[in-house]
Amino acid sequence: MIPTTDQERDLVEAVRAAAKAEILPRFRNLDTAAIDTKANADDLVTIADRRAEEAITTAVARIMPTAEVIGEEAVAEDSSLLERIGLAETAVIIDPIDGTWNFAMGLSIFGVLLAVTHEGETVFGLLYDPVNDDWVVARRGGGTWFCTADGRKRQLHLDAVVRGETKFAGYGAPALLPEHMRERFQLDLLKRGRVMDLRCACHTYRMMCFGVGNFGIDLKLMPWDHAAGALAFTEAGGCVGLLDGRDYRPTIHDGYMLSARDAETMDRMRKDLAWMAKPAALRE
């Protein structure tokens, strides 16, 4: 099923409630026992991640009772849950705290991501900022909108943003590449201007929807990081896809994600960075 307008509103309110109850009271208020690691020392999870995901999952079961719920922390316990995104008619994908490292370190660059998929395609996306209590929301075919707690709402579209003369280019994190690829990628980014790593896909996509940055390259392709943001950015007039030329779907979990302000930038960067998509033996 595709969520109704009322269901979309209820999903937004569920995320806001979870942030108010489970995330914000713990921000800059975590002891070491409340922080754990997953895949590596930088891959953190906190009690706030787990409690927020539980709260949102419970709310989704009430709002959309027939949907499969795929939460990042649930997948950390059972990776087979990822397969349900492609198998389910409707799935709700949750990242309870995107930017957990920032959150755990006391940096206010973190968010909550929620996406609804229908037959494997994203149809609704929410990018929520708990600190400022505002959100970017997108519906397939319905545009991208910035909303605030006091009821203000405005559509975001890149055509309305004048390109600045700033040297700021975009977003990327070379450190996430295999060691033998990092230097070449870093040097390529340096040629383009200032490139930042916010350590938070939620805010990276939000910034790009506001027209800040010409590109974003993400080297981890997990659906909770990209499903909502990719929809919001494309509905705002941007381009998203994999570096190797494939179209993005939340059922694809391998490869490198590329977001670009326009088709020209997308084509140019795919050409310039084609070496990254080649097998190791063919890279020059």
HELIX and SHEET records of a PDB file:
HELIX    1   1 THR A    5  ALA A   18  1                                  14    
HELIX    2   2 ALA A   19  ILE A   23  3                                   5    
HELIX    3   3 LEU A   24  ARG A   26  5                                   3    
HELIX    4   4 THR A   32  ALA A   34  5                                   3    
HELIX    5   5 ILE A   47  ILE A   63  1                                  17    
HELIX    6   6 GLU A   72  GLU A   77  1                                   6    
HELIX    7   7 SER A   79  GLU A   83  5                                   5    
HELIX    8   8 ARG A   84  LEU A   87  1                                   4    
HELIX    9   9 THR A  100  ALA A  104  1                                   5    
HELIX   10  10 LEU A  158  ALA A  160  5                                   3    
HELIX   11  11 PRO A  174  LEU A  176  5                                   3    
HELIX   12  12 GLU A  179  LEU A  190  1                                  12    
HELIX   13  13 ALA A  201  CYS A  209  1                                   9    
HELIX   14  14 PRO A  223  GLU A  235  1                                  13    
HELIX   15  15 ALA A  263  ASP A  272  1                                  10    
HELIX   16  16 ALA A  274  ALA A  277  1                                   4    
HELIX   17  17 ALA A  280  LEU A  282  5                                   3    
SHEET    1   A 2 ILE A  35  THR A  37  0                                        
SHEET    2   A 2 LEU A  44  THR A  46 -1                                        
SHEET    1   B 7 GLU A  68  GLY A  71  0                                        
SHEET    2   B 7 THR A  90  ASP A  98  1                                        
SHEET    3   B 7 GLY A 111  HIS A 118 -1                                        
SHEET    4   B 7 GLU A 121  ASP A 129 -1                                        
SHEET    5   B 7 ASP A 134  ARG A 139 -1                                        
SHEET    6   B 7 GLY A 143  THR A 148 -1                                        
SHEET    7   B 7 LYS A 153  LEU A 156 -1                                        
SHEET    1   C 5 ARG A 194  MET A 196  0                                        
SHEET    2   C 5 PHE A 168  TYR A 171  1                                        
SHEET    3   C 5 PHE A 215  ASP A 218  1                                        
SHEET    4   C 5 MET A 257  ALA A 260 -1                                        
SHEET    5   C 5 CYS A 239  LEU A 242 -1                                        
END                                                                             
